[in-house]
């Protein structure tokens, strides 16, 4: 059911030939079921089977393997990240413990130095008090000697004044 070829079409356009009359197309003329349709269906089905075995199945297998590798890699990466986070938490905890231990040692040294300081201050006070007491006693003994010496001199001066006045 050929209308006309492209060469005939160009001849008709140029006016060299008249186009053939168009026949009325009916549904029966367009679709005719014969043996060629069955052959075409068998060829398409066999092409599908060949492509499925040689192309689609290997591509699907490659895609499945690729997804498995990607998911495996993602899972492995998640495990590594989780492990790194756990190690980071352990590291932070050990730093915190070490810092607290350092503060405790520092407080122990501070308490010990305050105790030593108070001991030194008490010792210094007791030495100062004993020095003050010994100085007071020495001054008291010097005052007593000075009084005795003055009393002896006073009586000598008084005797001298009485002798001078009486003369």
C-alpha positions in Angstrom: 0.0 0.0 0.0 2.5 2.4 -1.2 1.4 6.0 -1.9 4.4 7.2 -3.7 8.2 7.5 -3.3 10.0 10.7 -2.5 11.2 11.0 -6.1 7.7 10.8 -7.3 6.7 13.3 -4.7 9.3 15.8 -6.0 8.1 15.2 -9.6 4.6 15.9 -8.5 5.7 19.1 -6.7 7.5 20.3 -9.8 4.4 19.7 -11.9 6.0 17.1 -14.1 3.6 14.4 -13.0 0.2 14.1 -11.4 -0.1 12.5 -8.0 -1.9 9.2 -7.8 -5.4 9.3 -6.5 -5.7 8.6 -2.7 -7.6 5.5 -1.8 -9.9 5.6 1.2 -8.1 4.0 4.1 -10.2 1.6 6.1 -9.4 -0.1 9.3 -9.0 -3.5 7.5 -6.6 -2.1 5.0 -4.3 -0.7 7.7 -4.2 -3.7 10.0 -3.9 -7.1 8.3 -3.1 -10.1 10.5 -1.1 -12.6 8.7 2.0 -14.8 9.3 4.4 -11.8 9.3 2.9 -10.5 12.6 3.5 -13.8 14.3 7.1 -13.8 13.0 7.7 -10.2 14.2 6.3 -11.1 17.7 8.6 -14.2 17.8 11.6 -12.0 16.8 10.8 -9.4 19.4 10.4 -12.0 22.1 13.7 -13.8 21.1 15.4 -10.4 21.0 14.1 -9.7 24.5 15.4 -13.1 25.7 18.8 -12.6 24.1 19.1 -9.0 25.5 18.0 -10.2 28.9 20.6 -12.9 29.1 23.5 -11.0 27.5 22.8 -7.4 28.6 20.2 -6.9 31.3 21.1 -9.7 33.7 24.9 -8.8 33.7 24.0 -5.0 34.2 21.6 -5.9 37.0 24.2 -8.1 38.6 26.8 -5.3 38.4 24.3 -2.8 39.9 23.5 -5.2 42.8 27.3 -5.8 43.5 27.9 -2.1 43.3 25.1 -1.3 45.7 26.4 -4.1 48.1 29.9 -2.6 47.9 28.6 0.9 48.5 26.4 -0.1 51.4 29.3 -2.2 52.8 31.6 0.8 52.5 29.0 3.1 54.1 28.5 0.6 57.0 32.3 0.3 57.4 32.6 4.1 57.4 29.8 4.4 60.0 31.7 1.8 62.2 34.9 3.8 61.8 33.2 7.0 62.7 31.5 5.4 65.7 34.9 4.0 66.9 36.5 7.4 66.5 33.8 9.0 68.5 34.2 6.4 71.2 38.0 7.0 71.3 37.4 10.7 71.4 35.0 10.4 74.4 37.6 8.1 76.1 40.3 10.7 75.4 38.2 13.5 76.7 37.4 11.5 79.8 41.1 10.7 80.5 41.9 14.4 80.0 39.2 15.3 82.5 40.5 12.7 85.0 44.1 13.9 84.6 43.0 17.6 85.0 41.1 16.6 88.2 44.1 14.7 89.5 46.3 17.7 88.8 43.9 20.0 90.7 43.9 17.5 93.6 47.7 17.4 93.7 47.8 21.2 93.5 45.4 21.5 96.4 47.4 19.0 98.4 50.6 21.1 97.9 48.7 24.2 98.8 47.3 22.6 102.0 50.8 21.3 102.9 52.4 24.7 102.2 49.7 26.5 104.3 50.4 24.0 107.1 54.1 24.5 106.8 53.6 28.3 106.7 51.4 28.2 109.9 54.0 26.1 111.6 56.8 28.5 110.6 54.7 31.5 111.7 53.9 29.8 115.1 57.6 28.9 115.5 58.6 32.5 114.7 56.0 33.9 117.1 57.2 31.6 119.9 60.9 32.6 119.2 59.8 36.3 119.1 57.9 35.9 122.4 60.8 34.1 124.0 63.1 36.8 122.7 60.8 39.5 124.0 60.5 37.8 127.4 64.2 37.4 127.7 64.7 41.0 126.7 62.1 42.0 129.3 64.0 40.0 131.9 67.3 41.5 130.9 65.8 45.0 130.9 64.2 44.2 134.3 67.6 43.0 135.7 69.3 46.0 134.2 66.7 48.3 135.8 67.2 46.6 139.1 71.0 46.9 138.9 70.6 50.5 137.8 68.3 51.2 140.8 70.7 49.5 143.1 73.6 51.5 141.6 71.5 54.7 141.8 70.5 54.0 145.4 74.1 53.5 146.3 75.0 56.7 144.5 72.0 58.5 146.0 73.1 57.7 149.4 76.7 58.7 148.6 75.4 62.0 147.0 73.1 62.5 149.9 75.9 62.0 152.3 78.1 64.4 150.3 75.2 67.1 150.2 74.7 66.7 154.0 78.4 67.1 154.6 78.6 70.1 152.3 75.6 71.7 153.9 76.8 71.0 157.4 80.1 72.5 156.8 
